[in-house]
Structures are given as C-alpha cells and as structure tokens.
Amino acid sequence: MVKTNPGRFFEDYTVGETIHHAVPRTVSGGERALYHALYPARHALYSSDEFARACGLLASPLDDIAAFHVVFGKTVPDISLNAIANLGYAEGRWLKPIYPGDTLRSSSEVIGLKQNSNGKSGVVWVRTKGTNQRDEVVLDYVRWVMVRKRNVDARSPDTFIPELKPALEVGDLVVPEGLTFDNYDYTLAGEPHRWSDYDIGETIDHVDGVTVEEAEHMMATRLWQNTAKVHFDATLREDGQRLIYGGHVISMARTLSFNGLANAQIVAGLNAGAHANPCYSGDTIKAWSEVLDKAETNIPGVGALRLRLVATKGGAPFTLKGEDGKYLPHVMLDLDYWALMPM
C-alpha cells in the first residue's frame, strides 16, 4: 500500500467536488513578526494594537495578505502540488479580521476544468474558503491553476469554464465590524493622504525596490507551508532555478505600496490577478499603482479605492503591455484589488 502523496493531477479533479485540506494552523504574533521581517510591511493598522484599537478593532489583526498566504498554503498539496503555473485570481473577499489565537483551515470546491490543446495539462478552477475555529468564513477567493496530467492518454474531464465577475462592486466588500476612522492619526499612519485626495486614473510610482534573496523566499514558502515542487526542487525546471512563490511577489509589492498609499490600510477585495512573468532570486522588485475606481462604503468615514498594483523587475514605471496585448517582460504581477481607507 502506497502511503506517500504524489499530489493530484488534472484527470483527478471533478467539477462540484469539495476538498477539505489538511493541517489547520493557529496563528500568533510570530506570524506578524516574521511577515514584517520578510517584507517592508509598515501599515499602521497591522503594526500597532493601540492604533488598531483607536480604529475600533479588538487589536492589530494579521496582515490581510499574510492571512491569504495561510489559507492558500493549506490548498497547495491538493490543488497545485503538480502545477505548472498559478494563472489568476478573482472574487476574493476578506470577511473577518484574523487575530492571534485564531485557527484557520481551508476547503476548496472545484468549479471548472479545461484540458489544454497539447493534451499534457489542463486548467483547474477552485473556490477556496478559509474558516476559523468558530466555523466562520474569514476569506474566500477563486483561483485557477495549470496542472500536469499524470497520463497524457487519460480521458479528459468534461470542459466547464465558470463565469466570474470581472470585478467586485463596493457592495460586495465587507467592512470589519466596529471599524471607524473617526480617531485616525495621520501622523502615526505615516502620510496625510486620504480617500478624497486620490483621483481615478492617477498613477503612483512607489519608488522603493527590494532584491529577492533565495533564503528569504525559501523561509516565506515554508512559513506558509506551501509545498509546490517548483518552489523547492530545482531539478523540476530546465533552467535549474527555483521559481519564486507568486505570493512572495504579492506581499513585496503590497508592502512597497506603503510609499504613496500608507492609508490604504485594509485589503478588502481581490478582483483579478495575473503572475505575468516569473520571478527568480536576484530580481529586484519595484511597484507602481493606478487608481481604477473609488466608492463610498456603507460605513461613514470609510472609503474604498480600487487599485491596480503592478510589480516589476526593471523597466519604466507605468508600462504594462506591448502592442500585441501581452505583458512586457519586466512585469511580474498585475493585481486588481479594493482597499479601505479614511475619507
């Protein structure tokens, strides 16, 4: 009897099945400390219990993207262990803050399948939910992944491509219970710019850059218990390089965006995302943002900005795609998200 887990391959998935992922994770202040050690994270709401309490929360929660990594990491052995690439995200919502002491577990429903024309791989769409110890859903999102086939001659599952929203509306977003910016301290937050200071179409160069180190990437990937082979085993790639975890690039770009968006405190929604080009050790990540939309929430004083966050490895800021519509080689990440900030 084989006791090891080789992971799922494309032909192993069925639309409609729910996969309950192993190994729940209790988070602590250690996650915050390690997250802030790995990335230049400086948003005040996630750095200071006192700042968070002044904003109506119980304490400083776990960073939104760190919470995403914890939930995402649980899914890897069942969804993307044999992935060729993580292709995109949609309909992501942060539903409740996550505090030290909370225990998170993950489950995923397979909502779409499509074999690629080469017959060697296929795309799997899943909707993943992160749940806490009170059975409350704290985070959900859709992602799609290109997964190898175990046997190229195996019968392909029937094709079903899910219909996904191109973007969440502000009414889809959940403002954390009790959140108020009535006593918001702009000096402690680091910048004076509020919701009303941003215009649709405005672009912001976040100026700073961070060179990716192999050791930091490996630490981050292990921290989130992400076991995808392409991040660990260099023999799986013809170039002999380990692929930097896409979430590492997301976190780096989000934290770099502090310079210009220090008051975009809370990530509330994920509209779309693409890992446009690979990232390797030695690449220097820079970031820029574009304001795509803005809206008032149903909570007085809390506004929402829809932002495009682009991570690059060189190249001129504010350049994204070529005349052929394809991402330029220096673009690593194109992320579309909603952030909450004081009005």
For each residue, the residues with C-beta under 8 A, 3 or more apart:
1:
2:
3:
4:
5: 77 81
6: 81 82
7: 77 78 81 82
8: 12 13 78 79 81 82 147
9: 12 82 147 148 149 150 151
10: 13 113 115 121 122 124 147 148 149 150 156 157
11: 149 150 151 154 155 156 157
12: 8 9 150
13: 8 10 17 110 113 124 147 157
14: 17 110 157
15: 110 111 112 113 157 158 160
16: 109 110
17: 13 14 109 110
18: 107 108 109 110
19: 75 78 79 107 108 109 110 126
20: 105 107
21: 74 75 77 78 105 106 107 108
22: 74 77
23: 74 225
24: 74 103 104 105
25: 70 73 74 103 104 105 225
26: 101 102 103 104
27: 31 62 67 70 98 100 101 102 103 104
28: 31 100 101
29: 32 33 100
30: 33 34
31: 27 28 34 35 62 66 70 100 223
32: 29 35 36 46 60 62 63 66 100
33: 29 30 36 37
34: 30 31 37 38 219 223
35: 31 32 38 39 41 62 63 66 251
36: 32 33 39 41 47
37: 33 34
38: 34 35 216 219 220 223 251
39: 35 36 210 251 252 254 255
40: 208 210 252 255 256 258
41: 35 36 46 47 63 251 255 258
42: 47 190 255 258 262
43: 46 47 63 255 258 262 264 265
44: 47 48 51 185 188 189 190 262 265
45: 48 51 52 55 57 60 61 265 266
46: 32 41 43 52 60 61 62 63 64 265
47: 36 41 42 43 44 51 60
48: 44 45 51 52 60 188
49: 52 53 59 60
50: 53 54
51: 44 45 47 48 54 55 60 185 188 189
52: 45 46 48 49 55 57 58 59 60 61
53: 49 50 56 57 58 59
54: 50 51 183 184 185
55: 45 51 52 179 180 181 183 184 265
56: 53 178 179 180
57: 45 52 53 60 61 97 176 178 179
58: 52 53 97 99 178
59: 49 52 53 99 100
60: 32 45 46 47 48 49 51 52 57
61: 45 46 52 57 64 67 97 98 99 176
62: 27 31 32 35 46 66 67 70 97 98 99 100 102
63: 32 35 41 43 46 66 67
64: 46 61 67 68 94 266 267 268
65: 68 69 247 250 251 254 267
66: 31 32 35 62 63 69 70 251
67: 27 61 62 63 64 70 71 94 98 104 130 138 139
68: 64 65 71 72 92 139 141 247 250
69: 65 66 72 73 220 223 224 226 247 251
70: 25 27 31 62 66 67 73 74 98 104 130 224
71: 67 68 74 75 104 106 128 130 138 139
72: 68 69 75 76 106 128 224 226 247
73: 25 69 70 76 224 225 226
74: 21 22 23 24 25 70 71 104 105 106 130 225
75: 19 21 71 72 78 79 80 106 108 126 128
76: 72 73 79 80 81 225 226 227 228
77: 5 7 21 22 81 227
78: 7 8 19 21 75 81 108
79: 8 19 75 76 83 108 124 126 128 145
80: 75 76 83 86 145 147 228
81: 5 6 7 8 76 77 78 227 228 229
82: 6 7 8 9 147 148 229
83: 79 80 86 145 146 147 148 228 230
84: 121 146 147 148 230
85: 145 146 275
86: 80 83 143 145 246 275
87: 123 143 144 145 146 274 275
88: 143 144 272 273 274 275
89: 92 141 142 143 270 272 273 335
90: 141 142 143 164 165 270 271 272 273
91: 127 140 141 142 164 165 168 270 271
92: 68 89 139 140 141 142 269 270 271 337
93: 139 140 141 168 172 173 174 268 269 270
94: 64 67 138 139 174 266 267 268 269
95: 136 137 138 139 140 174
96: 132 136 137 138 174 176 177
97: 57 58 61 62 138 176
98: 27 61 62 67 70 102 104 132 138
99: 58 59 61 62 102
100: 27 28 29 31 32 59 62
101: 26 27 28
102: 26 27 62 98 99 132 133 138
103: 24 25 26 27 132 133
104: 24 25 26 27 67 70 71 74 98 130 131 132 138
105: 20 21 24 25 74 130 131
106: 21 71 72 74 75 128 129 130 131
107: 18 19 20 21 128 129 131
108: 18 19 21 75 78 79 126 127 128 129
109: 16 17 18 19 126 127
110: 13 14 15 16 17 18 19 113 124 125 126
111: 15 125 126 127 142 160 162
112: 15 123 124 125 144 160 161 162
113: 10 13 15 110 122 123 124 125 157 158 159 160
114: 122 123 159 160 161
115: 10 119 121 122 149 156 157 159
116: 119 120 121 122 123 146
117:
118: 121
119: 115 116 149 152 156
120: 116 148 149 152
121: 10 84 115 116 118 146 147 148 149
122: 10 113 114 115 116 146 147 149 156 157
123: 87 112 113 114 116 144 145 146 147
124: 10 13 79 110 112 113 144 145 147
125: 110 111 112 113 142 143 144 161 162
126: 19 75 79 108 109 110 111 142 143 144 145
127: 91 108 109 111 140 141 142
128: 71 72 75 79 106 107 108 140 141 142 143
129: 106 107 108 137 139 140
130: 67 70 71 74 104 105 106 137 138 139 140
131: 104 105 106 107 135 136 137 138
132: 96 98 102 103 104 135 136 138
133: 102 103
134:
135: 131 132
136: 95 96 131 132
137: 95 96 129 130 131 140
138: 67 71 94 95 96 97 98 102 104 130 131 132
139: 67 68 71 92 93 94 95 129 130
140: 91 92 93 95 127 128 129 130 137
141: 68 89 90 91 92 93 127 128 270
142: 89 90 91 92 111 125 126 127 128 162 164
143: 86 87 88 89 90 125 126 128
144: 87 88 112 123 124 125 126
145: 79 80 83 85 86 87 123 124 126
146: 83 84 85 87 116 121 122 123
147: 8 9 10 13 80 82 83 84 121 122 123 124
148: 9 10 82 83 84 120 121
149: 9 10 11 115 119 120 121 122 152 154
150: 9 10 11 12 154
151: 9 11 154
152: 119 120 149
153:
154: 11 149 150 151
155: 11
156: 10 11 115 119 122 159
157: 10 11 13 14 15 113 115 122
158: 15 113
159: 113 114 115 156
160: 15 111 112 113 114
161: 112 114 125
162: 111 112 125 142
163:
164: 90 91 142
165: 90 91 168 271
166: 271 272
167: 271 272 293 306 336
168: 91 93 165 172 173 269 270 271 338
169: 172
170: 173 295 296 297 304 338
171: 298
172: 93 168 169 269
173: 93 168 170 268 269 297 304 338 340
174: 93 94 95 96 268
175: 179 268 297 298 299 302 340
176: 57 61 96 97 179 266
177: 96
178: 56 57 58
179: 55 56 57 175 176 266 299 302 340
180: 55 56 183 299 301 302
181: 55 184 301 302 341 342 343
182: 301
183: 54 55 180
184: 54 55 181 189 263 342
185: 44 51 54 188 189
186: 189 191 192 194 263
187:
188: 44 48 51 185
189: 44 51 184 185 186 262 263 265
190: 42 44 258 262
191: 186 260 262 263
192: 186 197
193: 197 198 260 261 262 263
194: 186 197 263 303 341 342 343
195: 198 294 303 304 305 341 342 343
196: 303 343
197: 192 193 194
198: 193 195 202 291 294 305
199: 202 291
200: 291 292 293 294
201: 290 291
202: 198 199 290 291
203: 288 289 290 291 317 318
204: 257 260 261 288 289 290 291
205: 260 288 317 318
206: 256 257 258 259 260 261 286 287 288 289
207: 259 260 286
208: 40 256 259 286
209: 256 284 285 286
210: 39 40 252 256 284 285
211: 282 283 284 285
212: 216 217 244 248 252 279 280 281 282 283 284 285
213: 216 217 281
214: 217 218 242 281
215: 218 219
216: 38 212 213 219 220
217: 212 213 214 220 221 231 242 244 245 248 281
218: 214 215 221 222 231 232 242
219: 34 38 215 216 222 223
220: 38 69 216 217 223 224 245 247 248 251
221: 217 218 224 226 228 231 232 245 248
222: 218 219 225 226
223: 31 34 38 69 219 220
224: 69 70 72 73 220 221 245 247
225: 23 25 73 74 76 222
226: 69 72 73 76 221 222 231 245 247
227: 76 77 81 232
228: 76 80 81 83 221 231 232 245
229: 81 82 232 233 236
230: 83 84 233 236 237 242 243
231: 217 218 221 226 228 242 243 244 245
232: 218 221 227 228 229 242
233: 229 230 236 242
234: 237 240 241 242
235: 240
236: 229 230 233
237: 230 234 240 241 242 243
238:
239:
240: 234 235 237
241: 234 237 280 281
242: 214 217 218 230 231 232 233 234 237 280 281
243: 230 231 237 278 279 280
244: 212 217 231 248 249 278 279 280 281 283
245: 217 220 221 224 226 228 231 248 249
246: 86 249 250 275 279 333
247: 65 68 69 72 220 224 226 250 251
248: 212 217 220 221 244 245 251 252 279
249: 244 245 246 252 253 275 279 285 311 332 333
250: 65 68 246 247 253 254 273 311 333 335
251: 35 38 39 41 65 66 69 220 247 248 254 255
252: 39 40 210 212 248 249 255 256 285 287 311
253: 249 250 256 257 285 287 309 310 311 333 335
254: 39 65 250 251 257 267 309
255: 39 40 41 42 43 251 252 258
256: 40 206 208 209 210 252 253 259 285 286 287
257: 204 206 253 254 260 261 264 287 289 307 309
258: 40 41 42 43 190 206 255 261 262
259: 206 207 208 256 262
260: 191 193 204 205 206 207 257 289
261: 193 204 206 257 258 264 289 307 339
262: 42 43 44 189 190 191 193 258 259
263: 184 186 189 191 193 194 341 342
264: 43 257 261 305 307 339 340 341
265: 43 44 45 46 55 189 339 340 341
266: 45 64 94 176 179 339 340 341
267: 64 65 94 254 270 337 338 339
268: 64 93 94 173 174 175 304 338 339 340
269: 92 93 94 168 172 173 337 338
270: 89 90 91 92 93 141 168 267 273 335 336 337 338
271: 90 91 92 165 166 167 168 306 336 337 338
272: 88 89 90 166 167 334 335 336
273: 88 89 90 250 270 333 334 335 336 337
274: 87 88 327 333 334 335
275: 85 86 87 88 246 249 278 332 333
276: 327 331 332 333 334
277: 313 327 329 330 331 332
278: 243 244 275 332
279: 212 243 244 246 248 249 283 285 313 332
280: 212 241 242 243 244 283
281: 212 213 214 217 241 242 244
282: 211 212
283: 211 212 244 279 280 313 332
284: 209 210 211 212 313 314
285: 209 210 211 212 249 252 253 256 279 311 312 313 332
286: 206 207 208 209 256 311 312 313 314 317
287: 206 252 253 256 257 309 310 311 312
288: 203 204 205 206 309 310 312 317 318
289: 203 204 206 257 260 261 307 308 309 310
290: 201 202 203 204 307 308 310 318
291: 198 199 200 201 202 203 204 294 305 306 307
292: 200 306 307 308 336
293: 167 200 305 306
294: 195 198 200 291 303 304 305 306
295: 170 303 304 306
296: 170 302 303 304 343
297: 170 173 175 302 303 304 340
298: 171 175
299: 175 179 180 302
300:
301: 180 181 182 342 343
302: 175 179 180 181 296 297 299 340 341 342 343
303: 194 195 196 294 295 296 297 340 341 342 343
304: 170 173 195 268 294 295 296 297 338 339 340 341
305: 195 198 264 291 293 294 338 339 341
306: 167 271 291 292 293 294 295 336 337 338
307: 257 261 264 289 290 291 292 336 337 338 339
308: 289 290 292 334 335 336
309: 253 254 257 287 288 289 333 334 335 336 337
310: 253 287 288 289 290 320 331 333 334 335
311: 249 250 252 253 285 286 287 331 332 333 335
312: 285 286 287 288 315 317 330 331 332
313: 277 279 283 284 285 286 330 332
314: 284 286 330
315: 312 319 328 329 330 331
316: 319
317: 203 205 286 288 312
318: 203 205 288 290
319: 315 316 328 330 331
320: 310 327 328 331 334
321: 324 325 326 327 328 331
322: 325 326 327 328
323:
324: 321
325: 321 322
326: 321 322
327: 274 276 277 320 321 322 331 334
328: 315 319 320 321 322 331
329: 277 315
330: 277 312 313 314 315 319
331: 276 277 310 311 312 315 319 320 321 327 328 334
332: 249 275 276 277 278 279 283 285 311 312 313
333: 246 249 250 253 273 274 275 276 309 310 311
334: 272 273 274 276 308 309 310 320 327 331
335: 89 250 253 270 272 273 274 308 309 310 311
336: 167 270 271 272 273 292 306 307 308 309
337: 92 267 269 270 271 273 306 307 309
338: 168 170 173 267 268 269 270 271 304 305 306 307
339: 261 264 265 266 267 268 304 305 307
340: 173 175 179 264 265 266 268 297 302 303 304
341: 181 194 195 263 264 265 266 302 303 304 305
342: 181 184 194 195 263 301 302 303
343: 181 194 195 196 296 301 302 303
